[in-house]
């Protein structure tokens, strides 16, 4: 058994939705744990990343995430794979014919969305401005900066995959295209993978939508990752979903400060121009 394709990133660029739309396909089995991080486990563990979850650190554990012997293709989506430089070679060694899916989003919007997710989970309480301007004294400030800023510096990350895999084995998806035409992009992904592209997933179901804890007490309790993991292992997916719906509320997303956006436009400018040149596609819309 080999995993055939990988959604490697970027975080907060639609990867969760794509994971679910692929998992609906009758010929595809996605890993039961959405982000195994198997090929980045060593790097994550060495860094002491603040996300605590069930580690998939052996091949047996990895294989056990796939249980359908009838599946034509197997895939997974670990967005940490895009950032760590040794992952492309590890995937290539594991399966030389691997197909890679990369989703790119405006790095400024992506950074803020990533911050809001961590804030919702109680993982960060520092202001977004203090983190991106390196004014935070939090013990994880360097990891926050990595997750919000460095992960959005796409050019070198993309080069690593282009240097290891044939271009025809890599599918690039623009987040804006995905949002405007979900059906078209999902159909294109099915075609890229070689499965029946006439299949229609349930596109009315929204995945990973923005919500916030109903009060500070819930947010504080929810910040204890080991407790969340324990409850996840005990209760069914349906019960967990119902509990989250009860504890969280849909909310209007905060808006980034204008001066912060200008600051980040200047920061990402060089990388955006290099990315545009690398892919022969104009991404400067992100910084204009």
Backbone bond lengths (Angstrom), bond angles and torsions (degrees), N, CA, C in turn:
res aa  C-N    CA-C-N  psi(-1)  N-CA   C-N-CA  omega(-1)  CA-C   N-CA-C  phi
1 X - - - 1.456 - - 1.523 110.10 -
2 X 1.337 116.17 129.21 1.457 121.78 176.30 1.521 109.20 -131.07
3 X 1.313 115.61 142.66 1.462 120.12 171.63 1.525 106.99 -76.23
4 X 1.338 115.94 134.82 1.462 121.09 -171.13 1.520 114.03 -94.79
5 X 1.339 117.36 -31.35 1.463 118.55 -176.55 1.528 110.89 -146.40
6 X 1.326 113.80 158.81 1.456 120.75 -172.65 1.530 110.32 -138.49
7 X 1.325 116.20 126.71 1.462 121.42 168.21 1.524 105.12 -88.80
8 X 1.313 117.32 107.50 1.473 120.28 -170.09 1.526 113.06 -98.99
9 X 1.288 119.64 -5.24 1.457 120.44 179.87 1.510 110.65 148.40
10 X 1.310 114.52 -171.69 1.448 128.48 -3.49 1.527 110.59 -85.53
11 X 1.343 116.67 159.55 1.460 119.24 177.22 1.527 111.28 -59.85
12 X 1.325 115.42 147.02 1.473 123.54 177.95 1.528 111.64 59.06
13 X 1.332 115.84 37.47 1.471 120.39 179.46 1.525 111.27 -126.87
14 X 1.335 116.50 23.70 1.452 120.56 178.03 1.511 114.88 96.02
15 X 1.327 117.65 7.76 1.465 120.37 -174.79 1.528 112.51 -66.55
16 X 1.326 118.03 -34.74 1.466 120.59 -179.92 1.519 110.71 -65.32
17 X 1.325 116.50 -44.68 1.468 120.13 178.74 1.521 110.50 -62.07
18 X 1.324 116.98 -45.51 1.463 120.21 -179.34 1.520 110.31 -62.83
19 X 1.325 117.78 -40.33 1.465 122.28 176.81 1.529 110.28 -53.71
20 X 1.331 116.72 -47.43 1.464 120.31 -177.48 1.522 112.14 -70.26
21 X 1.331 117.71 -38.54 1.466 119.81 178.93 1.529 110.85 -66.03
22 X 1.321 117.03 -35.19 1.458 120.55 176.32 1.523 110.86 -70.37
23 X 1.317 115.79 -37.24 1.464 120.07 -177.75 1.526 111.81 -68.21
24 X 1.325 116.35 -22.90 1.465 119.87 177.86 1.531 111.79 -73.52
25 X 1.320 116.71 -23.52 1.471 119.83 -175.60 1.521 110.52 -65.87
26 X 1.312 116.46 134.97 1.463 121.64 -174.42 1.522 113.35 -66.53
27 X 1.329 117.41 -19.72 1.458 120.47 -178.32 1.535 112.81 -98.32
28 X 1.332 115.90 -0.37 1.467 120.39 -172.73 1.528 110.53 -119.75
29 X 1.326 115.78 139.44 1.459 121.15 169.60 1.521 108.63 -121.61
30 X 1.333 115.51 120.42 1.456 120.55 174.28 1.524 109.06 -93.68
31 X 1.315 117.20 153.89 1.464 122.05 -178.79 1.527 110.21 -56.91
32 X 1.325 116.21 141.04 1.463 120.72 -178.37 1.525 111.63 -65.33
33 X 1.320 117.45 -29.27 1.469 121.57 170.74 1.517 106.75 -97.42
34 X 1.312 117.58 119.09 1.457 120.76 -169.42 1.523 112.37 -57.08
35 X 1.315 118.52 -42.66 1.468 121.71 -179.33 1.521 109.96 -122.02
36 X 1.323 117.97 87.11 1.462 120.40 179.80 1.523 113.54 -65.23
37 X 1.347 116.27 -34.52 1.480 121.34 -177.94 1.530 111.76 55.88
38 X 1.320 116.63 30.86 1.462 119.81 -176.61 1.527 112.15 -62.78
39 X 1.323 117.39 -43.83 1.463 120.74 -175.85 1.531 112.87 -82.29
40 X 1.318 117.08 -6.27 1.472 120.48 176.72 1.525 111.20 -117.10
41 X 1.316 116.64 7.30 1.468 120.42 -173.74 1.523 112.53 -57.58
42 X 1.322 116.75 -44.67 1.472 119.88 -179.03 1.517 111.33 -59.88
43 X 1.324 116.54 -45.22 1.466 120.86 -178.51 1.523 111.06 -66.22
44 X 1.324 116.99 -42.66 1.462 120.74 179.77 1.521 110.66 -64.07
45 X 1.328 115.78 -42.57 1.463 120.57 -179.19 1.522 110.62 -66.98
46 X 1.323 116.51 -41.05 1.464 121.07 -179.85 1.527 110.98 -64.59
47 X 1.332 116.20 -38.41 1.462 120.09 179.91 1.514 112.63 -75.23
48 X 1.324 116.38 -19.06 1.454 118.75 -175.54 1.508 111.86 68.31
49 X 1.324 115.74 43.24 1.455 119.94 -179.23 1.516 110.30 -55.08
50 X 1.318 115.28 142.96 1.458 121.43 -171.37 1.521 113.11 -78.12
51 X 1.344 118.00 -4.59 1.461 119.54 174.62 1.526 108.32 -82.80
52 X 1.315 116.77 118.91 1.453 120.00 177.29 1.518 109.90 -102.42
53 X 1.315 117.82 128.17 1.459 120.27 179.95 1.518 108.62 -160.16
54 X 1.306 115.34 178.83 1.462 121.57 178.80 1.524 110.19 -64.48
55 X 1.316 116.05 114.47 1.470 120.01 -178.44 1.520 111.24 -75.83
56 X 1.323 115.81 130.93 1.466 121.81 172.53 1.524 105.58 -105.12
57 X 1.338 115.31 87.63 1.462 120.33 -171.90 1.521 113.84 -115.20
58 X 1.325 116.62 9.97 1.471 119.85 174.18 1.532 108.42 -134.84
59 X 1.322 114.94 156.73 1.467 119.57 -179.79 1.524 111.07 -64.98
60 X 1.325 117.49 -34.76 1.468 120.34 178.01 1.523 111.00 -61.81
61 X 1.326 116.01 -45.52 1.468 119.76 178.18 1.526 110.31 -61.23
62 X 1.322 115.51 -39.78 1.460 121.12 -179.43 1.529 110.08 -64.42
63 X 1.310 116.47 -48.20 1.465 120.56 -179.29 1.532 111.77 -62.15
64 X 1.326 116.59 -32.77 1.461 120.94 -178.11 1.530 113.27 -70.26
65 X 1.330 116.75 -8.35 1.465 120.52 177.12 1.532 110.93 -79.59
66 X 1.323 116.16 -5.49 1.461 121.55 -178.90 1.528 108.41 -125.20
67 X 1.327 116.70 122.01 1.470 119.95 -172.01 1.524 112.89 -127.38
68 X 1.335 117.42 -3.03 1.462 120.20 -176.65 1.524 110.72 -96.12
69 X 1.326 117.96 104.19 1.481 120.28 -177.96 1.528 112.78 -70.90
70 X 1.346 116.87 -14.46 1.467 120.85 -177.80 1.525 112.96 -88.30
71 X 1.313 117.68 -6.88 1.464 120.44 -176.44 1.526 111.10 -65.51
72 X 1.312 115.74 136.34 1.463 120.56 176.97 1.523 110.11 -76.28
73 X 1.328 116.27 -39.39 1.463 121.83 179.53 1.515 109.94 -134.17
74 X 1.315 114.42 149.82 1.460 120.73 175.42 1.523 108.71 -123.37
75 X 1.316 115.05 141.93 1.456 118.53 -178.77 1.508 111.74 -147.32
76 X 1.301 115.23 169.02 1.464 121.60 176.27 1.521 109.52 -151.25
77 X 1.325 115.01 166.50 1.460 119.47 -179.48 1.511 112.05 -135.58
78 X 1.324 116.90 100.44 1.466 122.70 178.59 1.523 108.52 -120.03
79 X 1.326 116.89 104.12 1.461 120.05 -172.48 1.526 113.06 -71.41
80 X 1.320 117.64 -12.04 1.467 120.01 175.04 1.526 111.40 -68.86
81 X 1.333 117.12 -19.03 1.465 120.84 -177.34 1.526 112.71 -64.62
82 X 1.311 117.44 -22.64 1.458 120.41 -177.51 1.524 111.65 -74.75
83 X 1.313 117.43 -31.88 1.465 120.60 -170.92 1.523 113.87 -86.19
84 X 1.307 118.43 -40.71 1.468 120.97 -171.37 1.530 111.03 -83.25
85 X 1.329 115.12 128.41 1.471 120.25 -165.64 1.516 115.34 -69.95
86 X 1.333 118.94 -19.37 1.462 119.52 -177.49 1.528 113.19 -91.50
87 X 1.340 117.30 -5.83 1.464 120.15 -174.46 1.529 113.44 -67.43
88 X 1.342 120.08 -44.49 1.472 118.24 -179.39 1.528 113.18 -54.53
89 X 1.319 117.48 -43.42 1.466 120.40 179.11 1.525 111.98 -66.46
90 X 1.333 116.99 -35.53 1.465 120.38 177.78 1.526 110.92 -64.74
91 X 1.328 115.63 -43.05 1.469 119.54 179.07 1.521 110.27 -65.87
92 X 1.326 116.23 -42.75 1.466 121.12 179.58 1.522 110.72 -60.53
93 X 1.319 116.75 -42.57 1.466 120.89 179.37 1.526 110.63 -65.73
94 X 1.328 116.37 -38.21 1.468 121.77 -179.30 1.531 110.87 -68.50
95 X 1.328 116.63 -46.08 1.464 121.17 178.99 1.521 108.83 -146.71
96 X 1.332 118.20 98.97 1.472 121.98 -176.80 1.525 113.96 -58.69
97 X 1.346 116.89 -22.98 1.466 120.84 -178.19 1.526 112.65 -96.63
98 X 1.300 116.62 14.54 1.465 120.51 -178.06 1.518 111.98 -55.78
99 X 1.330 115.27 143.97 1.455 121.26 170.97 1.524 108.64 -105.58
100 X 1.330 114.67 139.49 1.462 121.71 -172.32 1.524 109.35 -117.61
101 X 1.322 116.05 131.13 1.464 121.51 176.40 1.525 108.35 -115.14
102 X 1.327 115.59 125.34 1.465 121.82 -178.69 1.524 108.80 -124.91
103 X 1.318 116.27 124.97 1.461 121.83 178.92 1.524 108.72 -110.40
104 X 1.326 116.13 126.93 1.460 121.46 -177.30 1.527 110.51 -114.64
105 X 1.324 114.96 136.26 1.463 121.58 -179.95 1.521 108.99 -130.30
106 X 1.311 116.62 151.64 1.460 120.47 173.08 1.530 108.60 -41.10
107 X 1.339 118.37 116.86 1.469 120.50 -172.81 1.523 113.92 -62.89
108 X 1.327 117.11 -24.09 1.467 120.65 179.07 1.527 109.89 -72.65
109 X 1.329 115.84 -49.46 1.465 120.18 177.97 1.528 110.60 -65.34
110 X 1.334 115.80 -36.89 1.457 120.17 179.64 1.529 110.75 -62.85
111 X 1.330 115.82 -43.26 1.465 121.02 -179.35 1.523 111.18 -60.41
112 X 1.320 116.17 -46.39 1.464 120.33 -177.89 1.524 110.88 -68.03
113 X 1.322 117.25 -38.78 1.451 121.35 177.86 1.530 110.95 -63.63
114 X 1.340 116.10 -39.49 1.464 121.04 178.23 1.531 109.98 -64.68
115 X 1.321 116.23 -41.81 1.463 120.87 177.95 1.529 110.48 -61.86
116 X 1.325 117.49 -46.18 1.462 121.37 -178.63 1.521 111.40 -61.99
117 X 1.336 116.57 -36.28 1.467 119.77 176.40 1.521 110.33 -63.06
118 X 1.327 116.87 -47.52 1.459 120.27 -179.34 1.525 111.54 -65.50
119 X 1.318 115.67 -36.25 1.469 119.76 178.05 1.528 109.64 -65.15
120 X 1.318 116.35 -42.97 1.468 120.85 179.06 1.524 111.15 -60.40
121 X 1.336 115.92 -37.81 1.463 120.86 -178.54 1.529 112.86 -80.48
122 X 1.325 116.57 -3.35 1.456 119.61 -179.59 1.510 113.86 78.05
123 X 1.338 116.87 16.03 1.462 120.92 -178.24 1.522 112.42 -84.53
124 X 1.317 116.54 -19.80 1.456 120.68 -179.22 1.525 109.05 -142.56
125 X 1.318 115.97 139.91 1.462 120.63 176.18 1.530 110.91 -125.42
126 X 1.341 116.15 -7.28 1.457 120.76 176.57 1.530 109.61 -66.84
127 X 1.319 116.82 157.59 1.460 119.18 177.23 1.528 109.63 -73.94
128 X 1.314 115.48 150.53 1.459 121.25 177.97 1.530 110.22 -58.49
129 X 1.341 115.59 -40.44 1.476 120.79 -177.88 1.519 111.41 -63.51
130 X 1.323 117.23 -42.95 1.471 119.83 -179.72 1.529 111.57 -63.77
131 X 1.318 116.44 -36.20 1.464 119.79 -178.71 1.522 111.39 -71.23
132 X 1.332 117.04 -49.60 1.468 119.25 -174.34 1.533 111.48 -73.30
133 X 1.326 117.05 -22.06 1.460 120.01 177.44 1.526 111.94 -97.98
134 X 1.341 115.38 9.57 1.463 123.59 176.21 1.529 112.70 57.94
135 X 1.311 115.58 42.59 1.461 121.33 177.03 1.528 111.98 -105.94
136 X 1.318 116.34 -2.99 1.458 120.64 -177.05 1.527 111.18 -80.03
137 X 1.343 116.14 141.48 1.461 121.93 176.13 1.530 111.94 -105.21
138 X 1.300 116.15 10.63 1.464 120.57 -179.77 1.527 109.76 -61.86
139 X 1.322 116.72 146.75 1.472 120.01 -177.44 1.526 112.01 -64.52
140 X 1.332 117.03 -21.98 1.464 120.83 178.02 1.519 112.21 -105.21
141 X 1.318 117.54 18.88 1.468 120.66 -175.58 1.526 112.15 -57.38
142 X 1.339 116.23 -39.00 1.469 118.77 -179.56 1.526 111.84 -67.27
143 X 1.343 117.07 -33.73 1.452 120.23 178.16 1.526 111.01 -74.09
144 X 1.324 116.21 -37.47 1.465 119.22 175.24 1.528 109.64 -60.61
145 X 1.325 116.53 -44.99 1.470 120.80 -179.67 1.528 109.99 -62.38
146 X 1.299 115.71 -41.41 1.472 120.13 177.93 1.527 110.05 -59.25
147 X 1.334 116.34 -47.97 1.457 120.62 -174.78 1.526 112.93 -68.42
148 X 1.321 116.81 -35.91 1.465 119.11 -175.29 1.530 112.74 -91.09
149 X 1.321 116.89 -34.24 1.471 120.02 -173.99 1.528 112.30 -107.73
150 X 1.313 117.68 -58.53 1.459 119.83 -173.32 1.529 112.56 -65.43
151 X 1.314 117.74 -33.44 1.460 120.76 177.35 1.533 110.81 -63.41
152 X 1.322 116.98 -26.00 1.460 121.53 179.50 1.516 114.49 -87.91
153 X 1.312 117.57 2.47 1.470 121.47 175.01 1.530 106.35 -91.48
154 X 1.322 115.08 89.04 1.458 121.74 -163.11 1.522 115.66 -77.94
155 X 1.319 118.69 -29.29 1.466 120.25 -164.95 1.522 113.56 -56.96
156 X 1.315 117.57 -54.01 1.466 119.69 -177.97 1.523 112.08 -66.78
157 X 1.322 116.37 -34.03 1.465 119.42 177.79 1.524 110.28 -63.65
158 X 1.320 115.43 -42.92 1.461 120.16 179.79 1.530 111.46 -67.81
159 X 1.326 116.49 -38.30 1.470 120.44 179.17 1.519 111.08 -58.20
160 X 1.316 117.22 -38.02 1.461 120.22 -178.71 1.523 111.07 -60.69
161 X 1.313 116.97 -40.21 1.471 119.77 178.77 1.523 111.36 -73.50
162 X 1.331 116.76 -38.43 1.467 120.00 178.72 1.522 111.39 -66.16
163 X 1.326 117.25 -28.23 1.470 121.59 178.87 1.525 112.55 -78.05
164 X 1.325 116.42 -21.06 1.467 120.30 -174.80 1.528 112.11 -103.33
165 X 1.333 116.66 -37.95 1.462 120.65 -175.48 1.527 111.07 -111.31
166 X 1.336 115.60 149.76 1.457 120.14 173.41 1.521 109.46 -63.12
167 X 1.339 114.96 145.62 1.463 119.44 -176.04 1.530 111.60 -59.45
168 X 1.337 117.27 -33.97 1.466 119.47 -178.85 1.530 112.56 -70.73
169 X 1.329 116.69 -11.52 1.469 120.74 177.55 1.525 112.20 -95.47
170 X 1.323 116.73 6.92 1.460 121.32 -179.72 1.527 109.72 -121.36
171 X 1.316 116.04 126.83 1.468 121.75 175.17 1.521 108.84 -109.93
172 X 1.332 115.84 120.99 1.462 121.54 176.19 1.520 108.85 -99.70
173 X 1.323 116.06 131.57 1.458 121.65 179.77 1.518 109.17 -123.21
174 X 1.318 115.91 126.31 1.460 121.93 175.68 1.525 108.03 -83.81
175 X 1.318 116.94 125.02 1.466 122.29 -177.77 1.525 112.01 -55.29
176 X 1.331 116.59 -38.75 1.464 119.85 -179.71 1.528 110.77 -65.75
177 X 1.336 117.27 -39.01 1.460 120.69 175.85 1.529 110.33 -63.28
178 X 1.321 115.65 -40.28 1.469 121.74 -179.86 1.524 110.61 -62.59
179 X 1.336 116.91 -42.83 1.460 120.92 -179.56 1.529 111.50 -68.38
180 X 1.327 116.61 -37.92 1.472 120.64 -177.21 1.528 112.46 -76.11
181 X 1.328 116.94 -33.98 1.468 120.82 -174.71 1.522 109.52 -141.86
182 X 1.328 115.78 72.96 1.463 120.22 -177.39 1.521 110.90 -59.42
183 X 1.322 116.33 -46.71 1.471 120.30 -177.67 1.517 111.53 -60.27
184 X 1.331 116.89 -43.53 1.455 120.68 -178.82 1.513 112.34 -65.03
185 X 1.323 117.53 -41.94 1.468 121.36 -179.03 1.525 110.68 -70.31
186 X 1.329 117.27 -40.22 1.460 120.21 178.14 1.528 110.15 -64.35
187 X 1.329 116.71 -42.28 1.462 121.40 176.82 1.525 110.96 -60.28
188 X 1.335 116.53 -42.31 1.469 121.85 177.86 1.528 110.72 -62.40
189 X 1.328 116.39 -36.66 1.465 120.95 179.45 1.518 110.57 -69.19
190 X 1.327 117.07 -42.35 1.469 120.41 175.63 1.531 110.27 -57.68
191 X 1.323 116.21 -44.78 1.468 120.83 -179.59 1.527 110.54 -62.87
192 X 1.327 117.07 -42.90 1.467 122.56 178.62 1.526 110.76 -59.06
193 X 1.322 116.65 -39.27 1.462 120.86 -177.72 1.528 112.46 -80.75
194 X 1.318 117.21 -16.76 1.456 119.94 178.41 1.514 114.11 85.80
195 X 1.354 116.90 24.69 1.455 120.45 174.94 1.528 108.43 -106.98
196 X 1.311 116.58 170.77 1.456 121.97 -177.40 1.527 111.13 -57.55
197 X 1.333 116.93 111.43 1.462 119.53 -176.08 1.529 112.34 -89.41
198 X 1.332 117.10 8.82 1.461 120.63 171.82 1.532 111.47 -87.45
199 X 1.324 116.19 -13.22 1.461 120.63 -179.48 1.523 110.10 -64.21
200 X 1.335 116.10 138.35 1.460 121.27 -179.31 1.524 110.45 -117.73
201 X 1.325 117.91 111.19 1.464 120.26 176.35 1.528 110.16 -75.53
202 X 1.313 116.40 172.56 1.463 121.69 177.07 1.527 109.08 -80.97
203 X 1.311 116.20 96.21 1.462 120.57 -176.53 1.514 112.38 -84.62
204 X 1.325 117.32 -5.53 1.461 120.08 178.98 1.524 111.90 -78.46
205 X 1.332 115.70 -20.53 1.457 119.92 -179.77 1.518 109.97 -81.82
206 X 1.324 116.02 124.42 1.462 121.60 -178.71 1.524 109.95 -92.51
207 X 1.326 115.39 139.03 1.468 120.67 -178.20 1.529 110.00 -118.84
208 X 1.341 114.73 140.01 1.464 120.90 174.54 1.529 112.39 59.69
209 X 1.349 116.23 40.52 1.462 120.03 178.63 1.522 110.36 -75.00
210 X 1.325 115.88 160.04 1.458 120.77 -174.73 1.522 111.02 -74.87
211 X 1.317 115.82 132.43 1.464 121.90 175.57 1.519 108.19 -152.42
212 X 1.328 115.31 164.71 1.459 120.76 179.84 1.522 109.49 -135.81
213 X 1.353 117.88 151.18 1.461 119.96 173.73 1.527 110.12 -57.20
214 X 1.322 116.92 147.57 1.458 120.76 -175.59 1.524 113.13 -69.93
215 X 1.333 116.97 -21.00 1.465 119.15 177.15 1.531 109.35 -157.32
216 X 1.311 116.29 173.79 1.466 121.78 -175.73 1.520 112.58 -67.33
217 X 1.321 116.68 -32.20 1.473 119.79 -179.05 1.527 109.80 -65.22
218 X 1.336 116.11 -44.49 1.465 119.81 178.55 1.517 110.19 -62.63
219 X 1.330 116.37 -42.22 1.467 120.20 179.75 1.527 110.58 -62.17
220 X 1.335 117.08 -40.42 1.468 121.32 -179.75 1.526 110.47 -64.84
221 X 1.325 116.93 -46.64 1.467 120.71 -179.68 1.529 110.20 -64.47
222 X 1.327 115.84 -40.86 1.465 120.53 -177.20 1.518 111.89 -66.87
223 X 1.332 117.30 -19.39 1.467 120.70 -178.40 1.530 112.26 -72.13
224 X 1.347 117.94 -14.34 1.459 120.71 179.23 1.529 109.03 -81.93
225 X 1.321 115.34 96.05 1.461 121.20 -174.15 1.521 112.76 -60.24
226 X 1.358 119.80 -43.56 1.470 119.09 179.04 1.529 112.56 -58.40
227 X 1.328 116.82 -35.58 1.462 120.19 178.23 1.517 110.59 -66.37
228 X 1.335 116.95 -42.32 1.459 120.49 178.00 1.527 110.71 -61.82
229 X 1.326 115.97 -42.42 1.463 120.06 -179.92 1.528 111.48 -63.97
230 X 1.343 115.99 -39.28 1.460 120.54 179.41 1.525 110.54 -63.65
231 X 1.319 116.33 -46.68 1.464 120.32 -179.44 1.530 111.18 -64.87
232 X 1.351 115.69 -36.55 1.462 120.14 178.83 1.524 111.00 -63.83
233 X 1.328 116.61 -36.38 1.468 120.45 -179.02 1.524 112.28 -75.30
234 X 1.344 116.89 -21.08 1.472 120.70 -176.05 1.524 111.89 -91.85
235 X 1.325 115.83 -45.13 1.466 119.82 -171.36 1.526 111.91 -96.49
236 X 1.315 115.44 158.53 1.461 121.71 179.18 1.524 110.13 -71.85
237 X 1.351 115.98 161.44 1.465 120.65 179.04 1.524 111.00 -61.00
238 X 1.335 116.92 -37.63 1.455 120.89 -179.54 1.528 111.14 -64.81
239 X 1.345 116.43 -41.49 1.459 120.33 -179.74 1.532 110.57 -68.72
240 X 1.329 116.45 -39.24 1.465 120.74 178.93 1.523 110.04 -63.22
241 X 1.345 115.96 -42.20 1.462 120.42 179.84 1.522 110.47 -63.83
242 X 1.328 116.72 -42.78 1.464 120.95 179.63 1.517 110.98 -63.77
243 X 1.333 115.95 -40.07 1.463 120.42 179.97 1.525 110.91 -65.47
244 X 1.321 116.34 -42.42 1.468 119.64 178.46 1.527 111.19 -63.59
245 X 1.324 115.86 -40.19 1.467 119.26 178.71 1.521 111.20 -63.00
246 X 1.333 115.57 -31.80 1.456 120.05 179.38 1.529 111.70 -76.07
247 X 1.339 116.12 -38.65 1.466 120.33 -174.74 1.525 113.42 -85.54
248 X 1.349 116.47 -23.30 1.463 120.75 -176.96 1.522 110.43 -112.39
249 X 1.296 114.91 156.54 1.464 120.78 177.55 1.522 109.43 -129.86
250 X 1.331 115.47 144.29 1.459 119.70 173.36 1.517 107.95 -65.38
251 X 1.295 116.20 138.29 1.456 119.47 -174.14 1.514 109.96 -142.46
252 X 1.318 115.05 160.19 1.450 120.40 176.52 1.525 108.73 -78.40
253 X 1.336 115.74 131.20 1.456 119.28 -177.92 1.526 111.00 -65.98
254 X 1.330 116.73 138.06 1.472 119.49 172.03 1.527 110.24 -62.27
255 X 1.306 116.05 157.45 1.460 121.61 179.90 1.522 109.45 -107.69
256 X 1.327 115.82 136.37 1.454 120.61 179.03 1.528 110.47 -67.09
257 X 1.319 115.96 144.25 1.461 120.79 177.08 1.528 109.94 -64.36
258 X 1.326 115.62 141.57 1.466 121.05 -177.55 1.525 111.14 -58.73
259 X 1.338 116.90 -43.84 1.463 119.84 -178.08 1.532 111.90 -66.82
260 X 1.342 116.52 -30.50 1.466 120.52 176.80 1.520 110.28 -68.92
261 X 1.326 116.43 -40.98 1.463 120.20 177.53 1.526 110.67 -61.92
262 X 1.325 117.47 -42.30 1.465 120.37 178.14 1.528 110.63 -62.95
263 X 1.317 116.10 -41.19 1.466 121.23 178.31 1.527 110.61 -59.48
264 X 1.328 117.35 -44.02 1.460 121.43 -177.72 1.525 111.74 -74.39
265 X 1.323 117.78 -30.13 1.469 119.93 175.02 1.524 110.13 -59.70
266 X 1.314 115.93 -43.10 1.468 120.13 178.86 1.523 110.60 -66.91
267 X 1.329 115.82 -39.27 1.465 119.19 -178.72 1.531 111.17 -63.34
268 X 1.326 117.24 -45.72 1.464 121.28 -173.65 1.531 113.54 -86.78
269 X 1.319 117.89 -5.01 1.465 121.28 -172.48 1.522 112.75 -54.76
270 X 1.318 117.59 -51.28 1.467 121.45 -176.78 1.527 110.72 -60.83
271 X 1.317 116.71 -45.63 1.462 120.15 -177.75 1.523 111.13 -65.89
272 X 1.318 117.26 -37.66 1.466 120.92 -179.94 1.529 110.74 -64.45
273 X 1.333 117.18 -41.57 1.464 120.14 177.88 1.529 110.84 -65.68
274 X 1.327 116.95 -39.46 1.465 120.24 178.34 1.524 111.38 -66.46
275 X 1.322 116.67 -37.94 1.458 121.03 178.04 1.530 110.32 -65.32
276 X 1.320 116.11 -42.32 1.464 120.72 179.05 1.522 111.12 -60.24
277 X 1.339 115.55 -40.40 1.462 120.00 179.08 1.526 111.17 -69.89
278 X 1.315 116.58 -40.72 1.466 121.27 -178.42 1.528 111.30 -62.30
279 X 1.327 116.79 -42.21 1.459 121.06 -174.33 1.522 113.14 -99.77
280 X 1.335 115.54 -0.93 1.463 120.53 -178.05 1.533 110.79 53.79
281 X 1.318 114.96 44.57 1.463 122.29 179.21 1.513 107.96 -144.01
282 X 1.312 117.54 138.67 1.455 122.13 -174.96 1.539 110.87 -81.63
283 X 1.333 115.62 108.43 1.458 121.29 175.32 1.526 111.90 -104.58
284 X 1.313 116.95 8.15 1.468 119.91 -176.46 1.521 112.31 -67.24
285 X 1.345 117.76 -11.01 1.466 120.88 174.12 1.520 110.63 -56.82
286 X 1.344 116.12 -26.93 1.459 120.18 -178.54 1.521 113.19 -67.43
287 X 1.321 116.93 -26.30 1.471 119.36 -173.96 1.511 112.68 -116.26
288 X 1.340 117.89 6.84 1.454 120.50 178.75 1.511 110.06 -92.24
